[in-house]
């Protein structure tokens, strides 16, 4: 799917990766344009995209992609729809992407509706697998074409080729099948899917002379504006980082696989058994890295199997991407150091987010577990994560959200209860904590936010988010997680 990174409500901080909303069900809102196409002179401004010979251009692009990727695309139609039509397909796809992690369908639907509330206002096109169609968003595409440089045909070709590559990959590789995949795994596969579409579109556009239009399309996708409210600016930044990771890092990943001697089998493996963590996307040489995936799973098991301080039946958990905050392309000079850190210093990582179903806001409690290469790395990383989390919350201060005063503290194992201390024996546990309040103008509510970052040896636990039951509970939980990690010698 191709979309622009427009600012949305605070709820989009949950993140939606554009590749996850490609793969959906048929919609009655789709309007076929087969009989609506009218030939226009290229330099005449049409009132609507339906007045352009888009079906003819589509057929040309389809023939080229079909030959290039050896896929029969004859059944893939082109249709025009509106925001409602796009949203219906996107909702079905995102519900599927969350199905493995979230059991409560009603809660999942509410979460998805909030995420998609404004996302479809910037979508240009999506590939809808179940409908066997590529859908164009009429009004969004009209606005995009008005601001284009170059011809209409080239602008359409760059857009259509990307979506047709998705269709070909769906036929050849079941690209949009997410059965039994966690949200983190769906995100990593999304980088494969969108990265391959970007790589192939760039290649095919060279043949069809739509390279300039392809670059214009990329500029549109990654264009950012500055919302008046700082809270929305932060949300937009986080959304941008996820978007750039999937498209840009995904294309780099595919490009590296293409350079292997067994490139075709490597690409096929990436679709069939995609990397289950996003760190492999930034380290293509390590793919497939099943050892790292096993270590990640072991960390996740510790989180899942340790008793939570909140009621189990009142929360839903998403397993998330640990690289969500890494802005690789925003600061290119920092890219390689970030990659070196995650690939050599962080041996395993996982992140779970727990959402309170009855809450008036979707700010979760996030739990991150890391296994580092040394005690020193764990200590330095803990300090960095704690400070950056405080900074992140402070960035939310604006008209909609205001962060209250933070009370920071440092603790040793002495703050834990006797049972934990007895289990720990000679194990040292150190913690950084902070407590504050968020005034949320979106729902006219005030609620506490807690941050707990704890280390023991080379292991690290970080917890933050909305939590109303007190900091001590989270400190106990962090200590128990660290002890379980030490015991299992992950």
C-alpha positions as MATLAB code, in Angstrom:
seq = 'XXXXXXXXXXXXXXXXXXXXXXXXXXXXXXXXXXXXXXXXXXXXXXXXXXXXXXXXXXXXXXXXXXXXXXXXXXXXXXXXXXXXXXXXXXXXXXXXXXXXXXXXXXXXXXXXXXXXXXXXXXXXXXXXXXXXXXXXXXXXXXXXXXXXXXXXXXXXXXXXXXXXXXXXXXXXXXXXXXXXXXXXXXXXXXXXXXXXXXXXXXXXXXXXXXXXXXXXXXXXXXXXXXXXXXXXXXXXXXXXXXXXXXXXXXXXXXXXXXXXXXXXXXXXXXXXXXXXXXXXXXXXXXXXXXXXXXXXXXXXXXXXXXXXXXXXXXXXXXXXXXXXXXXXXXXXXXXXXXXXXXXXXXXXXXXXXXXXXXXXXXXXXXXXXXXXXXXXXXXXXXXXXXXXXXXXXXXXXXXXXXXXXXXXXXXXXXXXXXXXXXXXXXXXXXXXXXXXXXXXXXXXXXXXXXXXXXXXXXXXXXXXXXXXXXXXXXXXXXXXXXXXXXXXXX';
ca = [
       0.000    0.000    0.000;
       1.145    3.519   -0.723;
       0.207    6.326    1.608;
       1.475    9.618    2.967;
       2.603   10.088    6.551;
      -0.051   12.516    7.737;
      -0.546   13.447   11.413;
      -3.250   11.557   13.280;
      -4.638   11.264   16.793;
      -2.646   10.065   19.770;
      -4.022    6.576   19.269;
      -1.862    6.084   16.195;
       1.107    5.951   18.560;
       0.133    2.278   18.740;
       1.579    2.265   15.194;
       0.324    0.874   11.950;
       2.688   -0.313    9.282;
       1.293    0.307    5.838;
       2.109   -3.186    4.605;
      -0.165   -4.616    7.284;
      -3.235   -3.014    5.769;
      -2.648   -4.646    2.403;
      -4.605   -7.862    2.276;
      -8.323   -7.608    2.742;
     -11.908   -8.576    1.884;
     -14.257   -7.455   -0.902;
     -16.271   -4.284   -0.426;
     -19.548   -3.134   -1.922;
     -18.106    0.403   -1.962;
     -15.773   -0.446   -4.846;
     -16.795    1.194   -8.121;
     -15.374   -0.380  -11.286;
     -14.196    2.202  -13.768;
     -14.061    0.016  -16.888;
     -16.770    2.009  -18.641;
     -15.940    5.330  -17.022;
     -12.560    5.894  -18.620;
     -12.415    8.713  -21.167;
      -9.409    9.551  -23.261;
      -7.927   12.922  -22.416;
      -5.081   14.941  -23.809;
      -2.080   14.504  -21.519;
      -1.599   18.224  -20.836;
      -5.261   18.861  -20.005;
      -6.249   18.913  -16.350;
      -8.987   16.274  -15.792;
     -11.734   16.799  -13.256;
     -11.330   13.211  -12.047;
      -8.978   10.272  -12.508;
     -11.878    8.437  -14.187;
     -11.496   10.799  -17.142;
      -7.986    9.470  -17.799;
      -7.246    6.267  -19.768;
      -6.130    4.538  -16.594;
      -7.309    1.082  -17.676;
      -5.082    1.216  -20.749;
      -2.127    2.368  -18.664;
      -2.952   -0.293  -16.107;
      -2.946   -3.029  -18.730;
       0.472   -1.945  -19.970;
       1.899   -1.951  -16.443;
       0.242   -5.284  -15.686;
       1.752   -6.927  -18.776;
       5.213   -5.666  -17.823;
       5.020   -6.814  -14.184;
       3.513  -10.151  -15.208;
       6.412  -10.829  -17.588;
       9.051   -9.560  -15.146;
       7.864  -11.615  -12.172;
       6.401  -14.540  -14.134;
       2.950  -14.260  -12.561;
      -0.487  -14.509  -14.173;
      -2.164  -11.215  -13.234;
      -5.091  -11.525  -15.611;
      -7.618  -11.786  -12.769;
      -6.368   -8.686  -10.938;
      -8.790   -5.811  -11.620;
      -8.378   -2.069  -11.176;
     -11.104   -0.179   -9.331;
     -11.725    3.249   -7.854;
     -13.143    3.689   -4.363;
     -13.323    6.220   -1.534;
     -12.171    6.406    2.093;
     -14.934    4.065    3.226;
     -13.987    1.456    0.644;
     -10.313    1.667    1.569;
     -11.100    1.498    5.292;
     -13.227   -1.631    4.912;
     -10.347   -3.490    3.310;
      -7.723   -2.064    5.642;
      -9.777   -2.977    8.707;
     -10.119   -6.604    7.656;
      -6.391   -6.859    7.034;
      -5.311   -5.216   10.284;
      -7.770   -7.331   12.278;
      -6.061  -10.359   10.764;
      -2.608   -9.034   11.613;
      -3.628   -8.618   15.274;
      -5.586  -11.863   15.541;
      -2.693  -13.965   16.868;
      -1.919  -11.615   19.753;
      -5.382  -10.304   20.693;
      -8.185  -12.670   21.680;
     -10.969  -10.187   22.402;
     -12.543   -9.411   19.019;
     -14.562   -6.455   20.302;
     -11.496   -4.850   21.880;
      -9.428   -5.528   18.745;
     -12.079   -3.912   16.553;
     -12.153   -0.810   18.751;
      -8.370   -0.584   18.623;
      -8.335   -0.990   14.836;
     -11.076    1.606   14.326;
      -9.064    4.115   16.366;
      -5.886    3.372   14.429;
      -7.592    3.701   11.054;
      -9.682    6.758   11.925;
      -7.535    9.101    9.840;
      -5.062    6.765    8.155;
      -7.223    6.241    5.077;
      -7.278    9.982    4.436;
      -3.783    9.725    2.959;
      -3.880    6.376    1.114;
      -3.373    6.506   -2.659;
      -3.815    2.829   -3.479;
      -3.900   -0.635   -1.942;
      -3.759   -4.176   -3.243;
      -6.741   -6.179   -1.926;
      -5.912   -9.913   -2.221;
      -9.325  -11.392   -1.459;
     -11.003   -8.999   -3.866;
      -8.276   -9.694   -6.454;
      -8.148   -5.978   -7.135;
      -6.033   -2.882   -6.887;
      -8.024   -0.036   -5.360;
      -7.367    3.606   -6.113;
      -8.522    6.272   -3.655;
     -10.322    8.778   -5.871;
     -10.006   12.079   -3.995;
      -6.526   11.401   -2.560;
      -5.189   10.436   -5.970;
      -6.729   13.501   -7.594;
      -4.900   15.737   -5.108;
      -1.663   13.852   -5.635;
      -1.872   14.174   -9.417;
      -2.568   17.895   -9.204;
       0.804   18.351   -7.503;
       2.688   15.946   -9.769;
       5.695   16.715  -11.931;
       5.767   15.077  -15.352;
       3.023   13.217  -17.183;
      -0.077   11.556  -15.802;
       0.855    8.212  -17.327;
       4.225    8.023  -15.592;
       2.679    9.021  -12.263;
       0.106    6.248  -12.566;
       2.647    3.682  -13.701;
       4.899    4.151  -10.686;
       1.894    3.739   -8.393;
       0.376    0.793  -10.251;
       3.625   -1.134  -10.635;
       4.162   -1.129   -6.856;
       0.688   -2.571   -6.237;
       1.006   -5.056   -9.115;
       4.260   -6.357   -7.618;
       2.260   -6.993   -4.434;
      -0.267   -8.963   -6.495;
       2.500  -10.961   -8.193;
       4.161  -11.692   -4.859;
       0.833  -12.804   -3.447;
       0.471  -15.277   -6.321;
       4.086  -16.465   -6.225;
       4.818  -16.332   -2.484;
       1.553  -15.967   -0.484;
       2.960  -12.602    0.565;
      -0.083  -11.544    2.580;
      -0.650  -14.712    4.563;
      -0.167  -13.983    8.287;
      -1.443  -17.181    9.897;
      -0.161  -17.730   13.463;
       2.174  -14.717   13.249;
       2.610  -12.294   16.124;
       2.329   -8.570   15.456;
       6.123   -8.300   15.669;
       6.499  -11.038   13.054;
       3.923   -9.397   10.793;
       5.917   -6.169   11.023;
       9.155   -7.939   10.005;
       7.407   -9.670    7.098;
       5.945   -6.322    6.060;
       9.493   -5.066    5.514;
      10.068   -8.007    3.159;
       6.801   -7.362    1.296;
       7.147   -3.597    0.896;
      10.900   -3.795    0.394;
      10.493   -6.217   -2.502;
       7.772   -4.057   -4.057;
      10.022   -1.001   -3.809;
      13.034   -2.834   -5.282;
      11.061   -4.243   -8.206;
       9.251   -0.957   -8.886;
      12.550    0.889   -9.063;
      13.856   -1.729  -11.535;
      10.739   -1.816  -13.729;
      10.405    1.968  -13.796;
      13.807    2.116  -15.447;
      12.344    0.073  -18.309;
       9.129    2.103  -18.566;
      10.832    5.467  -18.007;
       8.863    6.351  -14.896;
      11.876    6.750  -12.599;
      11.165   10.423  -11.880;
       7.562    9.591  -11.016;
       8.772    6.813   -8.703;
      11.010    9.247   -6.821;
       8.127   11.724   -6.631;
       5.966    8.979   -5.149;
       8.614    8.216   -2.528;
       8.891   11.900   -1.667;
       5.125   11.986   -1.160;
       5.177    8.925    1.109;
       7.916   10.261    3.341;
       6.891   13.906    3.346;
       6.212   15.275    6.818;
       4.488   18.391    8.053;
       4.639   19.941   11.495;
       1.347   19.778   13.423;
       0.638   22.668   15.762;
       0.307   20.382   18.762;
       3.621   18.883   19.989;
       1.799   15.729   21.057;
       0.710   15.106   17.476;
       4.203   15.935   16.244;
       5.589   13.119   18.379;
       2.942   10.704   17.131;
       3.722   11.655   13.544;
       7.435   11.102   14.148;
       6.819    7.608   15.505;
       4.543    6.749   12.591;
       7.188    8.028   10.180;
       9.881    5.849   11.744;
       7.789    2.721   11.269;
       6.939    3.695    7.711;
      10.527    4.414    6.723;
      11.710    1.178    8.322;
       9.316   -0.971    6.332;
       9.950    0.701    2.968;
      13.562    1.873    3.153;
      15.168   -0.752    5.359;
      13.005   -3.350    3.638;
      14.369   -2.352    0.230;
      17.943   -2.455    1.548;
      17.257   -5.946    2.911;
      15.963   -7.168   -0.451;
      18.833   -5.518   -2.312;
      21.342   -7.436   -0.176;
      19.540  -10.727   -0.787;
      19.522   -9.989   -4.518;
      23.318   -9.817   -4.430;
      23.669  -13.375   -3.119;
      24.639  -16.167   -5.501;
      21.413  -17.968   -4.635;
      19.374  -14.759   -4.765;
      16.115  -16.278   -6.028;
      16.027  -18.959   -3.343;
      16.964  -16.332   -0.721;
      14.045  -14.117   -1.797;
      11.713  -17.104   -1.830;
      12.838  -18.036    1.706;
      12.288  -14.470    2.895;
       8.636  -14.735    1.840;
       8.106  -18.354    2.910;
       9.928  -18.107    6.246;
      10.410  -14.370    6.818;
      12.652  -13.058    9.582;
      10.708  -13.192   12.817;
      12.449  -10.161   14.277;
      13.178   -6.798   12.690;
      16.875   -6.834   13.657;
      17.509   -9.286   10.810;
      16.078   -6.692    8.420;
      18.898   -4.277    9.281;
      21.413   -7.138    9.240;
      20.627   -9.020    5.994;
      23.865  -11.019    6.132;
      22.548  -12.800    9.241;
      19.324  -13.973    7.581;
      18.155  -16.563    8.440;
      19.177  -16.196   12.088;
      17.144  -18.836   13.902;
      19.411  -18.711   16.976;
      18.499  -15.077   17.660;
      14.835  -15.898   17.132;
      15.035  -18.707   19.710;
      16.596  -16.334   22.246;
      13.888  -13.757   21.541;
      11.216  -16.411   22.075;
      12.813  -17.388   25.379;
      12.621  -13.777   26.591;
       8.994  -13.592   25.499;
       8.192  -16.784   27.379;
       9.580  -15.278   30.576;
       7.302  -12.245   30.191;
       4.279  -14.337   29.299;
       4.759  -16.917   32.071;
       5.570  -14.550   34.938;
       2.578  -13.480   37.021;
       1.541   -9.941   36.149;
       0.652   -7.322   38.739;
      -2.505   -6.609   36.741;
      -5.470   -8.929   36.261;
      -4.853  -11.269   33.338;
      -8.438  -11.100   32.082;
      -8.416   -7.298   31.876;
      -5.587   -6.864   29.369;
      -4.632   -7.741   25.812;
      -1.000   -8.076   24.760;
       0.795   -7.275   21.508;
       4.294   -8.519   20.793;
       5.946   -5.517   19.198;
       8.922   -4.354   17.144;
      11.868   -3.332   19.351;
      13.231   -1.029   16.626;
      10.158    1.212   16.448;
      12.054    4.246   17.721;
      15.167    3.834   15.554;
      15.211    6.654   12.988;
      17.660    5.175   10.499;
      17.038    7.495    7.563;
      16.280   10.662    9.513;
      19.913   10.756   10.642;
      21.895    8.642    8.116;
      25.193    9.219    9.927;
      23.786    7.421   12.977;
      22.535    4.448   10.977;
      25.607    2.210   11.127;
      26.299    2.760   14.850;
      22.674    1.825   15.588;
      22.967   -1.313   13.483;
      26.289   -2.246   15.112;
      24.768   -1.802   18.563;
      21.701   -3.979   17.935;
      23.582   -6.692   16.069;
      26.664   -7.029   18.303;
      25.661   -5.713   21.744;
      22.036   -6.864   21.950;
      21.925  -10.655   21.721;
      18.160  -10.963   22.146;
      15.236   -8.582   22.519;
      11.489   -8.652   22.826;
       8.724   -6.185   23.589;
       5.171   -6.780   24.777;
       2.472   -4.147   25.177;
      -0.483   -4.751   27.478;
      -3.711   -2.859   26.836;
      -6.440   -2.398   29.422;
      -9.671   -3.279   27.633;
     -11.916   -1.015   29.673;
      -9.606    1.970   29.444;
     -10.605    5.366   28.055;
      -7.255    5.568   26.275;
      -5.058    3.145   24.398;
      -1.748    3.904   26.114;
      -0.428    0.463   27.096;
       2.044   -0.831   29.645;
       5.113   -1.735   27.581;
       7.491   -4.450   28.790;
      10.899   -4.769   27.094;
      13.371   -7.562   27.858;
      16.963   -7.503   26.602;
      19.894   -9.873   26.811;
      23.126   -7.948   26.250;
      26.694   -9.079   25.678;
      27.995   -7.830   29.040;
      27.154   -6.245   32.390;
      28.592   -2.950   31.195;
      26.374   -2.902   28.099;
      23.326   -3.642   30.252;
      24.150   -0.752   32.608;
      24.747    1.748   29.809;
      21.664    0.617   27.903;
      19.482    0.861   31.009;
      20.537    4.453   31.588;
      19.947    5.292   27.928;
      16.495    3.669   27.804;
      15.383    5.297   31.036;
      16.491    8.787   29.974;
      15.088    8.452   26.440;
      11.731    7.239   27.813;
      11.491   10.317   30.041;
      12.342   12.461   27.036;
       9.733   10.667   24.918;
       6.943   11.357   27.394;
       8.022   14.973   27.716;
       7.740   15.324   23.929;
       4.026   14.670   24.257;
       3.456   17.942   26.068;
       1.005   20.008   24.030;
      -2.600   21.157   23.763;
      -3.921   17.605   23.806;
      -1.526   16.022   26.271;
       0.459   17.465   29.153;
       2.998   15.578   31.275;
       3.075   16.410   34.965;
       6.146   16.590   37.227;
       8.335   13.473   37.222;
       9.641   12.011   40.505;
      12.830   10.073   39.699;
      14.662    7.626   41.954;
      17.365    4.936   41.969;
      17.025    1.663   43.902;
      18.985   -1.459   44.751;
      17.606   -4.942   45.438;
      16.677   -3.778   48.927;
      13.424   -2.287   47.672;
      12.225   -5.725   46.588;
      10.290   -8.011   48.879;
      11.890  -10.700   51.000;
      10.925  -13.540   48.667;
      12.657  -11.926   45.721;
      15.757  -11.150   47.794;
      15.969  -14.754   48.993;
      15.732  -16.002   45.424;
      18.319  -13.523   44.261;
      21.057  -14.696   46.651;
      24.159  -12.910   45.401;
      22.412  -11.453   42.341;
      22.420   -7.657   42.269;
      19.358   -5.891   40.945;
      19.440   -2.166   40.270;
      16.508   -0.014   39.196;
      15.709    3.428   37.885;
      12.136    4.600   38.428;
      10.019    7.647   37.653;
       6.383    8.527   38.294;
       4.314   11.253   36.715;
       0.848   12.180   35.491;
      -0.591   12.659   32.025;
      -3.378   15.169   31.508;
      -5.108   13.872   28.381;
      -7.272   16.468   26.679;
      -8.520   13.914   24.158;
     -10.613   12.204   26.827;
     -10.514   14.901   29.533;
      -8.773   12.617   32.012;
      -5.718   12.489   34.246;
      -3.906    9.261   35.004;
      -0.538    8.083   36.375;
       2.375    6.985   34.234;
       5.175    4.811   35.601;
       8.686    4.051   34.336;
      10.791    1.198   35.736;
      14.151    0.200   34.221;
      15.954   -2.666   35.965;
      19.220   -4.520   35.369;
      20.833   -7.645   36.729;
      24.101   -8.732   35.180;
      23.731   -8.707   31.392;
      19.904   -8.724   31.518;
      17.621   -5.701   31.354;
      13.901   -5.118   31.908;
      12.136   -1.878   31.032;
       8.488   -1.143   31.855;
       6.563    2.053   31.148;
       3.053    3.260   30.463;
      -0.246    3.999   32.102;
      -0.503    2.086   35.379;
      -2.871    2.892   38.230;
      -1.888    0.274   40.823;
       1.361    1.769   42.081;
       5.050    1.721   41.250;
       5.955   -0.984   43.782;
       3.965   -3.593   41.827;
       5.929   -2.882   38.675;
       9.235   -2.948   40.558;
       8.392   -6.369   41.978;
       7.393   -7.560   38.514;
      10.648   -6.314   36.971;
      12.664   -8.099   39.674;
      10.799  -11.356   39.123;
      11.408  -11.143   35.376;
      15.145  -10.617   35.881;
      15.376  -13.555   38.268;
      13.507  -15.790   35.821;
      15.888  -14.742   33.012;
      18.914  -15.487   35.232;
      17.463  -18.839   36.286;
      16.872  -19.959   32.718;
      20.353  -18.693   31.739;
      18.898  -17.323   28.515;
];
